[in-house]
Amino acid sequence: MNGGEISGNSAGARAGGVYVSKGGIFTMTNGKISGNSADFRGGGVLVAEGGAFNMEGGEISDNSSGGVLVAEGGTFNRHPEAVVLE
């Protein structure tokens, strides 16, 4: 993701905005993930076991149910310039 916005999405359980499955890699260099919701957790982002989310820039904010959920065995790498607000 190099710009743009993922917003206004919802899920019945988890991962209203972005779901990174086993073996998947999502790289965010800019843009915004906001205003997403899930009934359980990970309203903005869910990284499953074996998945990887590399956040080099941009913002994750204002998502319900805890903005980012990383399952055991998943990886979330955040560059210091990237912003995550729960």
WORA-V423163 format. One record per helix or strand. SS is the DSSP state (@ for helix, = for strand). FROM is the first residue (numbers start at 0). TO is the last residue. If there is no record, write none. Layout:
# WORA-V423163
SS:FROM:TO
SS:FROM:TO
This chain:
# WORA-V423163
=:1:6
=:9:10
=:13:13
=:17:19
=:24:27
=:29:33
=:36:37
=:40:40
=:44:46
=:51:54
=:58:60
=:67:69
=:74:77
=:82:83
